[in-house]
Amino acid sequence: MAIAAASQKPETAHEEPVVTHAPVAYIMSRFPKLTETFVLYEIIAARRAGVPVEVYPLRREKCETMHNEAVPIVAQAHFTGWLSIAILLANLHYLLKMPGTYLGTWLTLIRANFGSFRYLAGAIFYFPKSVWMARDMKRRKVTHVHAHFCSHPAASAYIIHRLTGIPYSFTAHGTDLHCDRHMLFEKVADASSVIGISDYNRNLILEECGQQFSSKVHVIHCGVDTAKFLPRSTPSSFDLGSGPMVLLCIGTLHEVKGQTYLLQACAQLREMSFDVQCHFIGGGPDMEKLKTQCKELGIEKHVVFWGPRTRDEIVKHLSTADALVAPSVLTKSGQREGIPVVLMEAMASGVPCIGSNLSGIPELLGDNCGLLPNPRDVPSIVESIKTLYRDVELRRQIAANGRARVEKDFNLVKNAESLIAEFQLGSIIKS
């Protein structure tokens, strides 16, 4: 289906879309999570395309900062506690109406997740709530369920499908797929379609579950609004030779983001007399640790921690950045990122990017659309920054290539259109 021209406007517009399709339900682990903008803006894009979206978060995220666009969605979202009269009644309804399916689904969750404490605990705790979702979705005449993350949200979609027959799909991102694949086979087997955000993820899913599912496992990249993230029209202070090179790093302050290696690189660069300044946007468990590291390295005057910021604020920061650095790593526990959306936002904004040669990131930054030092390799990160620092033409070429790549392959509107097509196909196949 084609998405109306109105959907090309930035998401800040509030025009009422024309409803052209039956409702779709979205399930995610937490909402509204400030860092998971890909979920929020995908929902907005789907609604603009005429698809009503009912939002069912497994948990309500406690946050001090929220994107403006999330406010009306939060107001309409179907939050529920761990246990309530409505949840008890829904479980009693399905237990009495279809005891074999109800108990069989519960036993499958226990069997398939046995050996994974996290997934087994999630299956037990989220099962009653998922049963309530199933009944509520039937009442609201939902025709398709889409889950973001192949962990607990996909398990909930599986439960709903088993109890109601409503078809479901799910998107596999990063850690949710790379760390623990208990029950992945069952989720893939019952899904009408499975979305990997990269070729890397698609190949991993098929290696784990079998090539017999190749026709239903597709790649649809996350995307960004190219009407919101635009290249700046004036040169930066660094471009004019009147200020430091501003390195921007956006994301949760956590081991998987690799910020500690960027700080080490910045310290080495300053020792070599490269005038660089590093700005971190985001909060997280490693905030104090990273601030302490800055002091130990003697670079605290050249590093700024801004804390969590909304998308509009991030747009402003990107307009003054000379490069974005996302030094992602594989953690000791197996966590890794898929393709960081902040890279797409920076590329759309005409900011040259440095990522990591890890998971699906080369699919975004390859072909001279960015630089790809190896994870945890501080000398490699240093050389990448030095390369951009010294070569203004390379910065301009990478910026232009990056913007073109995002417009073509990581465009929110186009990719939402592709995902909606999967919803419709799933509904036809399973109806």
N, C-alpha and C positions, 0 to 999 in steps of 0.2 A: 504494500500500500504506500501511497505518497503521503508525506507529512506536509501539512499546510504551510504556506509561506510565513504565517505568523509565528511559527515555531523557530524561525531563524532569528527572531529578536532575542535580546538578552533575557535571562530568566527573571529579571526584575520587573518586567511588564506583568500586569495582572488581568489581562483580558480573559473572559470566560471562554473556554474551548467548547466546540460543538461535540457532543458525545455521539460517537459513531459505532461504538462497540460495547459488548457486555463487560462487566467488571472483571478486573484481574487483581489478584491479591499478591502483595509483596511481603516476604518474611525476611527479617534480618536479625542478627544477634542483639544489637543495641541500636536505639534511635532516641534522639538525634545525636549521632556521633560526629563531632566537628571535623575529624580527619577523614571520614568516609563520605566525601562529597560526591563520589561517583554514584552512590545509592540515591542520595537526595536529588541530584540533578537529572538522573535517569528517570526517576518517578515524575518529575516535573515535565520532562520531554515527552513521556508517554501520555500524560494527561493532556498536553498541548496537541498531541496527535489524535485526540478524541477517545482515548482509552481510560475509563475511570479506574483508578488504582486505590484499593483498600489496603492500608498499611497495618501489618501485624508484627510489631517488634516482640522478640522473646523477652527482652528486658528494656526498661526505660533508662536511658543514659542520664546520669546526673551531670549536668554541665553548667558552668558559669557563663560561657560564651556560646552563642548559637547563631548560625547563619540566618539572616532575615527571612530568606525563602522557606526555611524550615518551620517557622512559627505556625502558619495555617495548617501544615501537614501534621504537626504534633497535636494540634487541637482536634483533628479528625481521626488520629490514629487509634487503634484498638489496643490499648494497654490493659493488661490484667495481671493480678497478683499470682502467687503460686497456688493459692487455693481459695475457692469461693463457692457459694451455693450454686452459681451458674456452672462452674467447672464440675462440681459433683453431679449435678443433674445431667450434664452432657455426657459424662462418662457412664452414668447409669443408663442413659438412653441407648448408647451404642452397645453396652454390655448385654442389655436385655434384647435389643433388636437384632444384633448380629454378634453373638458371643464368640463364635469361632473366629471371625475376622478380628474382633477386638483383642482377644487373648493371643491369637496367632501373631498379630502385629507386634504386641508387647514382647512375646517370646523371641521374635526375630530380632528386635532391637537388643535384647539381652545377649543372644547368641552372637550376633554379628559384631557387637562392640566389646565382647568379653576379651580381656587382655589390655584394654585401654581404659584406665581409671577415669580420665577426663570424659571420654565419649560415653562410657557406661553410666557414669553419674549424670551426665546431661540427658541421656535417654530416659533415665528414671524420673528425673526432676521435671523435664519438659513434656513428658508424655501426657499427663492430665491436661495441661494447658493446650497442647496441640489438638487434643480431642475436642476441647471447647472451641478452638478455632475452626475445626472441621464443621461443627454444627452451625456456627455463626456464618461461615462462608456459604453454606447451603442456603441459609436463610436470606443472605444477601445476593444469591444467584451468581456467585463468582464462577467463572468458567475456566479459569486457569490460575495456577499458583506459580509464582517465581520466587526462588530463594537465592539470596546473596550469601555465598559461602557454602562450601560442601560439607561443613561440619554440622552443628546443631540445627541451623535453619533448613538445610536439605533433609535432615532426619525428620523435622516437623512436617515438611512438605510430603515426605514419604508416608507418614502416618495419615495425613489428611487424604491423600490419594487412596490409600487402602480402605479407608472408612467411607469415602464419598464417591470415588471414581473420578474426581476432578483431576485432570492431567496437570503435571507439574514439570518445571524445568529448574535448573539451578546454574549459577555461575561460580566457577572455581577460580580463586584469586591467587593467594600466595601461601602463607603459613597454613591456612585451612586445608590445603592440598598437600603441601610438601612435608609437613611434620607427621601427620597421622592419617592413614588411609583405611582405618577400620570402617566397615560397612559401605565403602565406596562402591563395591560391585553391586550391592542391592539397590543403592540409590540410582546408579546409572541404569541398571536393568529396567527399573520401573519408570524412569523419567521419559517424557516424550521427547525431550532434547536436553543436551548438556552443553554448557558454554564454557570454554576456556578463554581466558583473557589474552592468551598468547599461544603460538604454536608449541612452545615448550610445555605448557600445561596440557594442551590437547594430547601431545605425544605421551606425556606421563600418565594421563588417564587411560589411554589405550594400552600402554604397557602393563598397567596394573589390572585392568578389567578385561582386556581382550579386543582383538581387532573386529570381532563380530558387531561391536557397537560403533564402528567408524562412521556409519551413515547418520548417526544421531549426535555425534560429538563435533561441535563446530567452534571456530574461533570468531569471537566478536570482541573487539578491543573495548576497553573503557574509553570514554571520550570526554572532551572538554568543549565548552561553548566558545567557539572562535569569534563570536560577536562580542563577547565579554573580555576575553584575553586578546589584546591587540598590541602590535609592536609600537613602541614609543616613537614619537615624531621628532624628538630632539635628542642630541647626543648626551651621554652621561658626563659627569665631571671628569671621570677617568678618560673617556674618549677625547675630551678637550685638553687633557694634560694638567688639570687643576685639582685633582683629587685622587684618593686611593682606588684601587680596584675593589669593588664591592662584591663579595662572594655571598650568595644567599643560600641557606640550607633550611628547607621547610619540612616539618614532620615531627611526629612524636619523638621526644628525647629518650631513645631506647637503644639497646645494644644492636638490634637488627638494622638500624639506620646508619650505623658506622660513624657517628659524629666525632668520636674520639680520634679517629684517623685524620679527619679533616683538621682538627685542632693541631695535631702533630705536624701536619703539612704546612699549616699557616705559620707555626713557630719557625719551621725550617726556612720558609720563604722570607720571613722578616729578617732572619739571620743573614740571608743572602742579599738583603737590601731591596727586596721586592715590597712595594707599598701596597699591602693587601689588608682588607678589613672584612671580618666574617660576621654575618648576621644570622642568628638562629630564630626561626619562628616555630612555635610549638611548645607544649608543656610535656611533662612525663617524668617517669621515675628517675631518670639520669640527670635531671637538672642540676642538683647540687654537686654531683660528681663531676660534671663537665665544667662547672664554674670553678671548682677546686683545681681541676686540671689546667685551666687558663692561668690561674695564679702561679701554679708550679712551673708552667712554661714561660711565664713572664709576658703574656700577651693579653692580659685582661683589659688593657686600654684599647685594644684593637678588635675586641669581640663584644657583640651586643646580643643579649637574650631578650627577645621581645615577648615571649610567652605566646599563648594561643591567640590567633587572629581570625577574623571573619574573611570570607572570600573577597569582599570589597577592599579590605585592608591589604590582603595579599596582592591584589591587583596593583595597588599603589607601591608596594615594596618591589614588585617585579619591574615597575617602570623606572626604578633607579638602580637596578642590579646590573652588574657587568657579566656575571655568570651565575648559574645555579649549579650547586654541587650536591649530589645525592650518593654518598659513598656506601651504599648498601652492602651488607655482609651476610654470610651464612653463620648463624649463631651455633653455639655448642649444643643447643637443644634441637637444632635442625630447622629453626625458623629462617625464612628468607622472604623477601618481597617478590611480588609478581612483576608488575611494571608500575613504578610509582607514578601516580597521577600528577604529582607536582612537576615532574619532568615535562609532561604534556602541556601543563599550564604555562611553564616557562618558555617552552618552544613556541607555543601559540603567541606568546608575548614578545617574540623576537629576541629572547635571551639565550645565548649559547650555553649548552649543558654539558656537565661532566657526570656520568653515571658510574655503574660498576659492570664489569663483564660477568654478569650473573643472571641466571634464570632467563626471563623473557626480555630483559632490558636491552640487549643488542638488537632486538627486533624493532625497537623504537629509535635507538641512537645510531644504528649502523648506517653504512653508506654515506659517511661524512655528514650525518645529522647531529653528531655530538662526539664526545671523547669517552673512551671506555677503559680506564685503568683497572687493574685487577683488584679484587676485594682485599682489604687489609694491607695493601701495598702502598705504604706512605710515599716512597720515592716515585712510584708511578703516578700518584695523585699530584705530587709536587711538579713533576714534569708536565702533566696535563695543564695545570694552572699556569705554569711558566709559558707554555706554548700559546695559550690564549692571551696572556699578558703582553707578550712581545709582538703578536701578529694581528694587527687590526683587521686586515683583509680576511684572514681566516675566521675571525670572530663574526664578521659580517656574512661570510659565506655559510658558516654553520647556522647562524641565526636564520638566514633565508631558507636554507634546506630544511631546518627544523619546522619552521612555520608551514612550509609546503607539505611535509610529512604528516603533520597533525591535521591539516585541512583535508587531506586525502584519506588517511587511514584511522585517525583518532578523533574524529569529529562527532560530538555528542549527538547532534540531530540525525546524522546519517546512521550512526551505530544504534541509536534507539529505534530507528526504523527497521533495521535488521533484526533486532531483538523482538520487536512487536510481531514481525513475520513469523518468528519461532513460536510465539504464543498462539497465533491463529492456527498454524500448522498443527501444533500439539492438540488444540481443541478439536480440530477436524479428525485427527487420527484416533483420538480416544473417545470421541462422542458416540 
